[in-house]
């Protein structure tokens, strides 16, 4: 797992372009973060609140 890729996914999730899980889908254009990054991204987003 690469830190710079995780940081890029964090930015995309915050912007609404990517989602962490299918249950979060608001529209069909959103992509799902690869499962190997999902937990790490969720933890980083929550820890930065």
Beta strands, then each sheet from edge to edge (+ up, - down):
strand 1: 18-19
strand 2: 31-32
sheet 1: 1+ 2+
end
